[in-house]
Amino acid sequence: MPVCDDAAAERISENLDRMRSRGAGYADARLFLEDLSENLLLYDGNLELNDTSDEKGLGVRVLYGGAWGFSATSDLEAIEECFDKALSNARTASKLVRLPIEMGDRPPHDSRYDSPVERDPFGVGLLEKLELLSAVDEMLERDWIERRLVRASCQKRRVLFRSTEGTTVEKNLTNVFGTMVVMAQDCDGQMQRRSHSLYTTGRGTRGWELIADRALFADHAPRIVEELSELRGAPVLKRDRRSVILLPGQGALQVHETIGHPLELDRILGYEISYAGGSHVALDDIGSLRYGSDRLNASSYGAHPNSPGTFGFDDDGTPERDYLLIDRGILVDVLSSRAMVREANRRAGREVIRESGGAARASAFYRAPIERMTNINVLPGDDGSLEDITGSTDNGVIMDNPTSWSIGSNREHFHFGCEIAWEVKGGRRRRVMRNPTYQGHTLEFYGSLDAVGDAGTWRLEQVDNCGKGEPNQVMQIGHGVPVMRFADVITGEKE
């Protein structure tokens, strides 16, 4: 079934042709026929949030005289006016251009992408959804637990993309997220928490069946309750240099903040510096910078059908590409879009980036596309299971799930707090530790990577709240990460 009727598509095509006839070098349009979101939250067993929204509209970009003009409308009777406004904005902006924007040439294509879905989450009744969340909440309830949260959110989009190059892309995207949290006071009167978020294997489907899979969600409730109980009386992690073993729940944030964001090309070129920050990476670093040890291999996309970072085609109409960002510790590519690739190569005076990474994404019809993460993954290694890595660790800690984070404006250093840690001594996991933290400088930290778990330790963590851009855009992405061990890391806080 097409995402929109032929009449609307024809009007878009006519206006794209009209932009060409009026001097535009390039133009594209994204028509959102459906942008549904639903959020459900149980707070201490009570329904605190039941919110559903649907946004429909058109976003238009026009490139004129080397400058972008953008306009959006929710009135689909005003398509012509929206195109005219985008062109007018581009003409005004072109008077201030110093480095003209270029899209380059790309062969047209007619394509479609559908998220694999068994059960449309918006076809599942509210009662069934609340029964699932209530069942999880009941597993979390204890007299000593002071706060319980169980949340589910669903998204569904139907989008038509067309450009003056003759490209047409239809996308039907579905996402389902879930989180559970329990909180209680510890022996010092401080609030401790343990949480679990719905993850995937990267395979399978993206409908309601994802959160209904007990192994991925509900079955983790007893575990986090038990771990929170241990945390209440656990000793505080004292300051020391030791090995840090990151489970995927924390490893995903580490990768997100210190690989994903600093490798977004617009940050490297300085476009995000006033809001979300820049990057410690320079254009000349691409192809030569040692980002980490030989054990570090990181990719974009990873061809995972079951991830919020998989969408088929970006908002330039570029197919998602499966490629390495870091190859055996060396930075070889970055997250990019068509125009930014051409600008980067012009600035560098040579080809530092071969082609777009398919990372142009917009969070809504009324937002212009910018470089965003897709699936940023660390590839599994050959150092075995968590038990194998623990067994070869003399003095270390295992850490899971973030509670706080502080990152340098260029992502060059970081300080993270985690929910829980387990002490490792002489190759054995011992007691639970409270208030664990670790810190480091990005390149030095990844240079200390000395063990990467096998495929059995790898899982794809979902992220539904990555913020970037001005005005802000909240995006959904995925991070596939294995268990990772880093040597000689500063951990804990000074007494």
C-alpha positions as CSV (number, residue, x, y, z in Angstrom):
1,M,0.0,0.0,0.0
2,P,1.5,3.4,-0.9
3,V,2.1,5.9,1.8
4,C,0.0,8.6,0.2
5,D,-2.5,9.1,-2.6
6,D,-1.3,9.8,-6.2
7,A,-2.7,13.3,-6.2
8,A,-0.5,14.5,-3.3
9,A,2.5,12.8,-4.8
10,E,1.8,14.5,-8.1
11,R,1.5,17.9,-6.6
12,I,4.9,17.4,-4.8
13,S,6.5,16.4,-8.1
14,E,5.0,19.4,-9.9
15,N,6.4,21.8,-7.3
16,L,9.8,20.2,-7.4
17,D,9.9,20.8,-11.1
18,R,8.8,24.3,-10.5
19,M,11.7,24.9,-8.1
20,R,14.1,23.7,-10.8
21,S,12.5,26.1,-13.3
22,R,13.0,29.0,-10.9
23,G,16.7,28.4,-10.5
24,A,17.0,25.9,-7.6
25,G,20.0,23.7,-7.8
26,Y,18.3,21.0,-5.8
27,A,15.1,20.5,-3.8
28,D,13.4,17.7,-1.9
29,A,10.2,17.2,0.1
30,R,9.2,14.9,2.9
31,L,5.5,14.3,3.3
32,F,4.5,12.8,6.7
33,L,1.2,11.0,6.2
34,E,1.4,9.6,9.7
35,D,3.7,10.3,12.7
36,L,2.1,8.5,15.6
37,S,3.5,8.3,19.1
38,E,2.1,6.7,22.2
39,N,3.5,6.9,25.8
40,L,2.3,4.9,28.7
41,L,3.7,5.2,32.2
42,L,2.8,3.3,35.4
43,Y,4.2,5.1,38.5
44,D,3.9,3.0,41.7
45,G,1.3,1.0,39.9
46,N,-0.9,3.9,38.9
47,L,-1.4,5.1,35.3
48,E,0.4,8.5,35.3
49,L,0.7,9.0,31.6
50,N,-1.5,7.9,28.7
51,D,-0.5,10.2,25.8
52,T,-1.1,9.6,22.1
53,S,-0.3,12.1,19.3
54,D,-0.3,12.2,15.5
55,E,1.5,14.8,13.4
56,K,1.0,15.2,9.6
57,G,2.7,17.6,7.4
58,L,5.2,18.6,4.7
59,G,8.8,19.7,5.0
60,V,10.6,21.2,2.0
61,R,14.3,22.0,1.4
62,V,15.4,24.1,-1.5
63,L,19.1,24.7,-2.4
64,Y,19.5,28.0,-4.2
65,G,22.8,29.9,-4.8
66,G,24.6,27.6,-2.5
67,A,22.3,28.1,0.5
68,W,19.5,26.0,2.0
69,G,16.0,27.3,2.5
70,F,13.5,25.3,4.6
71,S,9.8,25.5,5.2
72,A,7.1,23.3,6.6
73,T,3.4,23.2,6.8
74,S,0.7,21.0,8.4
75,D,-1.8,22.4,5.9
76,L,-1.7,20.1,2.9
77,E,-3.8,22.5,0.9
78,A,-0.8,24.9,1.1
79,I,1.9,22.8,-0.7
80,E,2.7,25.4,-3.3
81,E,3.1,28.1,-0.6
82,C,5.4,25.9,1.4
83,F,7.7,25.4,-1.6
84,D,7.6,29.2,-2.4
85,K,8.6,30.0,1.2
86,A,11.5,27.5,1.2
87,L,12.8,29.1,-2.1
88,S,12.4,32.6,-0.7
89,N,14.4,31.6,2.4
90,A,17.1,30.1,0.3
91,R,17.4,33.2,-1.9
92,T,17.7,35.4,1.2
93,A,20.3,33.0,2.8
94,S,22.3,32.9,-0.5
95,K,23.3,36.6,-0.1
96,L,25.4,35.6,2.9
97,V,27.1,32.5,1.5
98,R,30.8,32.1,2.0
99,L,31.2,28.4,1.2
100,P,28.4,27.3,-1.2
101,I,26.6,24.1,-0.3
102,E,26.6,21.4,-3.0
103,M,24.7,18.1,-3.1
104,G,26.6,16.6,-6.0
105,D,24.9,14.2,-8.4
106,R,23.3,10.9,-7.5
107,P,21.4,8.6,-9.8
108,P,17.6,8.6,-9.1
109,H,15.9,5.6,-7.6
110,D,12.5,4.5,-6.6
111,S,12.7,2.6,-3.3
112,R,10.8,1.5,-0.3
113,Y,11.6,0.4,3.3
114,D,9.3,-1.2,5.8
115,S,10.2,-2.0,9.4
116,P,9.6,-5.8,10.0
117,V,6.5,-6.0,12.1
118,E,4.3,-8.9,13.3
119,R,1.8,-6.9,15.4
120,D,1.2,-3.2,14.7
121,P,1.6,-1.6,18.2
122,F,-1.2,0.8,17.3
123,G,-3.5,-2.1,16.6
124,V,-3.0,-3.5,20.1
125,G,-5.7,-2.4,22.5
126,L,-5.0,-0.2,25.5
127,L,-6.2,-2.9,28.0
128,E,-3.7,-5.4,26.6
129,K,-0.8,-2.9,26.9
130,L,-1.7,-2.0,30.5
131,E,-2.0,-5.7,31.4
132,L,1.6,-6.2,30.3
133,L,2.9,-3.2,32.1
134,S,0.9,-4.0,35.3
135,A,2.2,-7.6,35.3
136,V,5.8,-6.2,35.2
137,D,4.9,-3.7,38.0
138,E,3.6,-6.5,40.2
139,M,6.9,-8.3,39.9
140,L,8.7,-5.1,41.0
141,E,6.6,-4.4,44.1
142,R,8.2,-4.9,47.5
143,D,7.5,-3.1,50.8
144,W,11.0,-1.7,50.9
145,I,10.9,-0.3,47.3
146,E,9.9,3.3,47.4
147,R,9.4,4.0,43.7
148,R,8.5,1.9,40.7
149,L,8.2,3.0,37.1
150,V,7.2,0.9,34.1
151,R,7.0,2.7,30.7
152,A,6.2,1.7,27.2
153,S,6.3,4.0,24.1
154,C,5.5,3.2,20.5
155,Q,6.1,5.1,17.3
156,K,4.8,4.7,13.7
157,R,5.7,6.8,10.7
158,R,4.6,6.8,7.0
159,V,6.8,9.1,5.0
160,L,7.1,9.9,1.3
161,F,10.4,11.5,0.1
162,R,10.8,13.0,-3.4
163,S,13.6,15.1,-4.9
164,T,14.4,17.1,-8.0
165,E,16.8,14.3,-9.0
166,G,13.8,12.0,-9.6
167,T,14.3,9.9,-6.4
168,T,11.2,8.6,-4.6
169,V,11.4,6.8,-1.3
170,E,8.5,5.4,0.7
171,K,9.2,4.5,4.4
172,N,7.0,2.8,7.0
173,L,8.8,2.9,10.3
174,T,7.8,1.3,13.6
175,N,9.5,1.4,17.0
176,V,8.7,0.0,20.4
177,F,10.5,1.0,23.6
178,G,10.2,-0.1,27.2
179,T,11.8,0.7,30.6
180,M,11.4,-0.5,34.2
181,V,13.0,1.3,37.2
182,V,13.0,0.5,40.9
183,M,14.3,2.9,43.6
184,A,15.0,2.5,47.4
185,Q,17.1,4.2,50.1
186,D,20.5,2.7,51.0
187,C,22.1,2.5,54.4
188,D,23.2,6.2,54.2
189,G,19.8,7.5,53.2
190,Q,20.7,8.0,49.6
191,M,18.4,6.9,46.8
192,Q,19.6,4.0,44.8
193,R,18.1,2.7,41.5
194,R,18.2,-0.3,39.3
195,S,16.7,-0.3,35.8
196,H,16.3,-2.3,32.6
197,S,15.4,-1.1,29.1
198,L,14.0,-3.2,26.3
199,Y,16.8,-4.3,24.0
200,T,17.0,-6.5,20.9
201,T,19.2,-9.0,19.2
202,G,19.3,-6.9,16.1
203,R,17.3,-9.6,14.3
204,G,13.5,-10.3,14.3
205,T,10.7,-7.8,14.2
206,R,9.8,-4.4,15.6
207,G,6.2,-4.6,16.6
208,W,4.4,-5.1,19.9
209,E,5.8,-8.6,20.0
210,L,9.2,-7.1,20.9
211,I,8.1,-5.8,24.3
212,A,5.9,-8.9,24.8
213,D,9.0,-11.1,24.5
214,R,9.6,-11.9,28.2
215,A,13.2,-12.7,27.7
216,L,13.9,-9.2,26.5
217,F,11.8,-7.3,29.1
218,A,9.5,-8.8,31.8
219,D,11.9,-11.6,32.9
220,H,14.4,-8.9,34.0
221,A,12.1,-7.6,36.8
222,P,13.2,-10.1,39.5
223,R,16.8,-9.5,38.7
224,I,16.8,-5.7,39.1
225,V,14.8,-6.1,42.4
226,E,17.5,-8.5,43.7
227,E,20.3,-6.3,42.6
228,L,18.7,-3.2,44.2
229,S,18.4,-5.1,47.5
230,E,22.1,-5.9,47.4
231,L,22.9,-2.2,46.6
232,R,21.2,-0.9,49.7
233,G,23.9,-2.2,52.0
234,A,26.8,-2.4,49.6
235,P,30.1,-0.6,50.2
236,V,30.9,2.5,48.2
237,L,33.4,2.0,45.4
238,K,36.6,3.7,46.6
239,R,39.0,5.6,44.3
240,D,41.6,3.4,42.6
241,R,43.0,2.5,39.2
242,R,41.6,-0.8,38.1
243,S,40.2,-2.6,35.1
244,V,36.7,-1.7,34.1
245,I,34.3,-4.2,32.5
246,L,31.3,-2.6,30.8
247,L,28.1,-4.5,30.3
248,P,26.1,-3.5,27.3
249,G,23.8,-1.3,29.3
250,Q,26.7,1.0,30.1
251,G,28.8,0.2,27.0
252,A,26.0,1.7,24.8
253,L,26.3,5.1,26.5
254,Q,30.1,5.0,26.3
255,V,29.9,4.3,22.6
256,H,27.1,6.9,22.1
257,E,28.9,9.8,23.7
258,T,32.6,9.1,22.8
259,I,32.3,7.4,19.4
260,G,28.9,8.3,17.9
261,H,28.7,12.0,18.6
262,P,32.3,13.0,17.9
263,L,32.2,11.2,14.6
264,E,29.2,13.2,13.3
265,L,30.6,15.2,10.4
266,D,28.7,18.4,11.2
267,R,30.3,18.5,14.6
268,I,33.7,17.9,13.1
269,L,33.1,20.9,10.8
270,G,32.0,23.1,13.8
271,Y,28.3,23.4,13.1
272,E,27.1,22.1,16.5
273,I,29.7,23.9,18.7
274,S,27.3,26.5,20.1
275,Y,24.8,24.0,21.3
276,A,25.6,20.3,21.4
277,G,29.4,20.7,21.2
278,G,32.1,19.9,18.7
279,S,34.5,17.1,18.2
280,H,38.1,16.3,19.1
281,V,38.4,14.8,15.6
282,A,39.8,16.8,12.7
283,L,39.3,16.2,9.0
284,D,43.0,15.2,8.6
285,D,42.5,12.5,11.3
286,I,40.2,10.5,9.0
287,G,42.2,7.5,7.8
288,S,45.1,7.9,10.3
289,L,44.0,8.7,13.8
290,R,44.5,5.8,16.3
291,Y,41.2,5.9,18.1
292,G,41.8,2.8,20.2
293,S,43.6,-0.5,20.5
294,D,43.6,-3.1,17.8
295,R,40.6,-4.7,19.5
296,L,38.3,-1.8,18.7
297,N,36.2,-2.2,15.5
298,A,33.2,0.0,15.2
299,S,30.6,0.3,12.4
300,S,27.6,2.3,11.3
301,Y,24.3,0.5,10.5
302,G,25.5,-3.1,10.8
303,A,22.5,-4.3,8.7
304,H,20.3,-4.9,11.7
305,P,16.6,-5.1,10.7
306,N,15.5,-4.8,14.3
307,S,16.7,-1.5,15.5
308,P,15.5,2.1,15.8
309,G,18.7,3.1,14.0
310,T,17.6,1.1,10.9
311,F,15.4,3.1,8.5
312,G,16.4,2.1,5.0
313,F,17.1,5.5,3.5
314,D,18.1,8.8,5.1
315,D,16.4,12.1,4.5
316,D,18.7,12.9,1.5
317,G,17.3,9.7,-0.1
318,T,20.6,8.0,0.4
319,P,20.5,4.3,1.2
320,E,21.8,3.3,4.6
321,R,25.3,2.0,4.2
322,D,27.0,-0.7,6.3
323,Y,30.5,0.4,6.8
324,L,33.4,0.6,9.3
325,L,34.0,3.8,11.3
326,I,37.0,2.4,13.2
327,D,39.0,-0.5,11.8
328,R,41.4,-2.3,14.3
329,G,41.7,0.9,16.2
330,I,42.2,3.3,13.3
331,L,39.5,5.9,12.4
332,V,38.6,5.3,8.8
333,D,35.2,7.0,8.3
334,V,32.6,9.2,9.9
335,L,28.8,9.8,10.0
336,S,27.9,12.0,7.1
337,S,25.4,13.4,4.6
338,R,25.8,14.3,1.0
339,A,26.3,18.0,1.3
340,M,28.6,17.7,4.3
341,V,30.8,15.2,2.5
342,R,31.4,17.6,-0.4
343,E,32.1,20.5,2.0
344,A,34.5,18.4,4.1
345,N,36.5,17.4,1.0
346,R,36.6,21.0,-0.3
347,R,37.9,22.2,3.1
348,A,40.5,19.4,3.3
349,G,41.6,20.0,-0.3
350,R,41.4,16.3,-1.0
351,E,39.0,13.4,-0.7
352,V,38.9,12.5,3.0
353,I,35.4,11.0,2.8
354,R,34.5,8.8,-0.2
355,E,30.7,9.0,0.0
356,S,27.7,9.8,2.2
357,G,27.2,7.6,5.2
358,G,23.4,8.0,4.9
359,A,23.1,9.9,8.2
360,A,20.9,12.9,7.2
361,R,17.9,12.6,9.5
362,A,15.1,14.8,10.7
363,S,13.0,14.1,13.8
364,A,9.8,15.6,12.3
365,F,8.3,17.1,9.1
366,Y,9.0,20.6,10.6
367,R,12.7,20.0,11.2
368,A,15.5,20.1,8.6
369,P,17.8,17.0,8.3
370,I,21.1,17.1,10.1
371,E,23.8,14.4,10.7
372,R,22.5,11.8,13.2
373,M,23.7,8.5,14.4
374,T,22.2,5.3,12.9
375,N,23.3,2.1,14.5
376,I,26.7,2.7,16.0
377,N,28.1,-0.7,16.9
378,V,31.2,-2.2,18.4
379,L,31.8,-5.5,16.7
380,P,32.1,-8.6,18.8
381,G,35.6,-9.9,19.6
382,D,37.2,-13.2,20.4
383,D,37.8,-12.9,24.1
384,G,34.9,-15.1,25.1
385,S,32.0,-14.7,27.5
386,L,31.6,-12.3,30.5
387,E,32.8,-15.2,32.7
388,D,35.9,-15.6,30.5
389,I,36.8,-11.9,30.7
390,T,36.1,-11.8,34.4
391,G,38.2,-14.9,34.9
392,S,41.2,-13.2,33.3
393,T,40.8,-10.0,35.4
394,D,43.0,-9.6,38.5
395,N,41.7,-6.3,39.9
396,G,38.6,-4.7,38.4
397,V,34.9,-3.8,38.5
398,I,32.0,-4.8,36.3
399,M,29.7,-1.8,35.7
400,D,26.1,-1.5,34.3
401,N,23.6,1.3,33.4
402,P,24.3,5.0,33.7
403,T,23.0,7.3,36.4
404,S,25.0,10.4,35.5
405,W,27.4,11.6,32.8
406,S,29.6,14.6,32.2
407,I,31.3,14.9,28.8
408,G,33.8,17.4,27.4
409,S,32.4,19.8,24.8
410,N,34.5,18.1,22.1
411,R,33.9,14.6,23.6
412,E,37.6,14.4,24.4
413,H,37.1,13.3,28.0
414,F,34.3,12.0,30.2
415,H,33.1,11.1,33.7
416,F,30.3,8.5,34.2
417,G,28.4,7.3,37.2
418,C,26.7,3.9,37.1
419,E,23.8,2.2,38.9
420,I,25.8,-0.8,40.1
421,A,29.3,-2.4,40.1
422,W,30.6,-5.8,41.1
423,E,34.1,-6.1,42.4
424,V,36.5,-8.5,40.6
425,K,39.4,-9.9,42.5
426,G,41.7,-12.7,41.3
427,G,39.4,-13.6,38.4
428,R,36.3,-13.9,40.5
429,R,33.2,-11.7,40.8
430,R,32.8,-10.8,44.4
431,R,30.6,-8.2,46.2
432,V,28.3,-5.5,44.9
433,M,29.7,-1.9,45.0
434,R,27.6,1.2,45.4
435,N,27.9,4.6,43.7
436,P,30.5,3.5,41.1
437,T,32.1,6.0,38.8
438,Y,34.9,6.0,36.2
439,Q,36.5,8.6,34.0
440,G,39.0,9.0,31.3
441,H,40.2,10.7,28.1
442,T,38.5,9.2,25.0
443,L,41.6,8.1,23.0
444,E,43.5,7.0,26.0
445,F,40.5,5.1,27.3
446,Y,39.9,3.2,24.0
447,G,43.6,2.6,23.7
448,S,43.3,0.6,26.9
449,L,40.6,-1.7,25.5
450,D,42.2,-5.1,26.1
451,A,39.2,-7.5,25.9
452,V,36.1,-7.6,23.7
453,G,33.4,-10.3,24.3
454,D,32.2,-12.7,21.7
455,A,28.8,-12.6,19.9
456,G,27.1,-14.2,22.9
457,T,27.8,-11.0,24.9
458,W,26.6,-8.6,22.2
459,R,23.2,-7.0,22.3
460,L,21.5,-4.0,20.7
461,E,20.5,-1.3,23.1
462,Q,17.7,1.0,22.0
463,V,18.0,4.8,22.5
464,D,14.8,6.8,22.2
465,N,16.0,10.2,23.5
466,C,19.1,11.3,21.7
467,G,19.0,15.1,21.5
468,K,20.8,17.3,19.1
469,G,20.4,20.4,16.9
470,E,19.1,23.9,17.4
471,P,16.1,23.9,17.6
472,N,16.4,20.5,19.4
473,Q,15.6,17.3,17.6
474,V,15.1,14.1,19.6
475,M,16.0,11.0,17.6
476,Q,15.8,7.2,18.0
477,I,18.9,5.1,17.4
478,G,20.5,1.8,18.3
479,H,23.9,0.6,19.7
480,G,25.1,-2.9,19.3
481,V,27.8,-3.6,21.9
482,P,29.5,-6.6,23.5
483,V,31.1,-6.8,26.9
484,M,34.3,-4.7,26.9
485,R,37.2,-4.5,29.3
486,F,39.4,-1.4,29.7
487,A,42.7,-1.5,31.7
488,D,44.0,0.9,34.3
489,V,41.0,3.2,34.5
490,I,40.4,5.8,37.2
491,T,37.4,4.6,39.2
492,G,35.6,5.8,42.3
493,E,35.6,9.1,44.0
494,K,38.1,10.6,46.4
495,E,37.0,10.4,50.1
